[in-house]
Amino acid sequence: MSSLALVFLYRSWGEKPFNKIQTLLLWLIPLGVAILYEPLRVTPDTFLQRVALITITQEILVVWQLWELIKFYKKDRPSIVSWIIFLTIFTLIGNVFRTYRILTGDGPTNIFLYTEDAFALGLRWITYASNIMTFVALGMFYFQKQLTKENQIANALKSTKEENEKITELLKEKERLIYGLMKANKTAATGALSASIAHELNQPLGASNLNIQFLKMKLERGALNPGVGKEILDSLEEDNKRAATIVRSLRSIFTEGESNAQEVRLSDLIAKVLDIVKPELKNKNIQIQLRVDDDLVIRVNSSEIEQVILNLLNNAAQALANSGTLQRRIAIEALKTDNSVQLSISDNGAGVPEDFKSQLFELLSTTKQTGMGLGLWLCKHIVTRYSGSIHYEDAVGGGAKFVIELPLN
Ligand code: ADP
């Protein structure tokens, strides 16, 4: 039975099930032994044959064990298995000789422990010893297997720890990179804003300069009549205000909070901005459609919201000038919704290209050759500071529409 159990065990190492012939053999061997044994048992003087039958059966099973062991050994070549093979061969040799002695010897002297001669006894002990050694080797095999497993677990744990450390290091590196990028971005934004301030200020300053030159020339020639003088001074005053507005609104970007917020009527703010842009709109042949409720009061820093409206109107005017639209039109609408004021500025130009919409309000994103990509970003920045929002939608009938929501005072 132990020989059969070892066949099962060795085969399980290879993780292979028994095929049909092997299963048949597993049944046939014990069955054959039983069939042969029974007639021998009832026949007198067949003790030697019965012992031989058992040892032969054992030898068949030991050969099978060897076959399974060699197959397993060929795969991994574990040293302990080579020892088991060696011991199994020894068992087989001992068994074969014993069978031979039993069948050819002279009865009890080679079969009973106490009457056996030295040779038979030697064979018996060789068989027993190699059998016991096999089981010891088996114990060692499993012990070694367990050790390998533990080593593998320890190694796995070690490499997991190392990987964890690497991931932590990578995460730190990522944070450092993001921080660096943010810093670079901030520098870029500040640089861009400075450029924008310079650019925006240059316009009223340039205009003032021209007016001053003109005024000087007239004075030198003594040809200044009061009407022209007042016109030039008005224009200078307007440019001055424009410059002041720009400086104020740009300064406000860097100071958080609703600085100098006052209650103002939206219609007044719009009218003020329209006064500034009207000449340009006229030049570009753009019509203004105004639908603004008169009683909309918001609490804001008026110069900032003026800046927002101005930016949107300038963009609309530029878009119309660049489009082939003949009937150029900008519509300004402001109405009250639940708890807020909704202001929309739309034009019938080409509108915003689909693939640009997602980055419309991002800093430095522009489609214009000389654009800075600051206007809409600034609008969003200002509006968000007043807990408001701004979004883009395609205007009905084509064109761009920017919608601003501001909390009602
Ligand atoms: P800039 O005017 O310097 O390009 P903005 O932030 O004001 O910066 O505008 C970003 C971009 O949004 C513009 O380059 C333009 O492509 C698009 N845009 C803004 N307003 C309009 C509009 N009314 N019609 C079509 N495109 C517009």
Residues whose N, C-alpha, C, O or C-beta is under 5 A from the ligand:
A	BS01	ADP	N315 A316 A319 G351 V352 L360 S365 T366 T367 K368 G371 M372 G373 L374 G375 L376 W377 A400
